[in-house]
């Protein structure tokens, strides 16, 4: 079966498929565009949620997925537009044939110019066909490029975290091997990128290619390029495909710049800033977080106007909070940090472990209450935070403080946390939220 590609019948089949491939391209593009548009919003919400919760691995994965979706949507929409133009040109050719410049009765100067620049109608149709086929193929190739870049960044992060930054490893392994391996990855990435943009210059030089080959071999595995390498070399030996693939890169950069543009209406006023005595950010008020892509920014209270004689305060949980708890109470720091990717599959139940975990959770909450402080108008209030879920079912810490003694009008809630630097204790502001108290 592996030798079938050498048979003439297989080559005839490929030629027939090439002639009919435009139908498959349109079908795949249509379904893909629909699916990508459906998936884009949930993925972008996941990006914002993981960024808000400081989940670095989820953020990277979802960001790569979002970028890949954006690339595919743009390329496939462009492909459908050009393929529609190609179909229209075929229909027009059936009706009117080729361009007859003599019937236009233009002057000799314009006739010669149009013959040279526009050419025949068949050439125009062939050019459109080439554009459509190459754009369709390169759409999926670019996804692999994005994936390759992501895998390299992840490799650098893993080396820095689990080898260089691992205090349990001996120095010769963490520093000697770790730093050497990191430098190899970084310089290998630079060489691979240089070889890519120069269209294989390092592979063409006899003595350099011998040095570059081990790097090429390692990065072919690291970036999974062995999956799409035939597609790459097929592009490189085609001048038209090579030109188009390099033309798309600046187009993506222009689109990125255009989408980042926004119109400012003021030199001083801005909606994207933290709450303060002169600004109330909607992400600090639960009743104003009504969009799927909006999340609590650190701390939230029920509303700007408080009518009850108590105030609910919710602090959104992040991994940084747990790291601070470990810094202040080293007894809570486990021997093995289980944060990160894990599975819910368990074999058996260790009831003794569950009891220990419950007592440690109580100590965890106690330490949290010692670290965080609640003040209203610079007056400290007793806080007793407990674990709770927010309006998005997100994990956090919740408490209620009595405010019936407050006067009517505007007040400032200040949530701060303890900070120790070189045995000097200070309080670091976490949130400063304005609210108005008007009891019923």
Helices and strands as residue ranges (DSSP letters): G 4-6, H 8-52, H 56-96, H 101-104, H 108-117, H 121-159, I 160-164, H 171-171, I 172-177, H 178-197, H 201-204, H 206-222, G 225-227, H 229-236, H 239-260, G 282-284, G 286-288, E 299-301, E 305-306, E 310-316, H 319-328, G 330-332, H 351-371, E 372-376, E 379-381, E 386-389, E 395-402, E 409-421, E 424-437
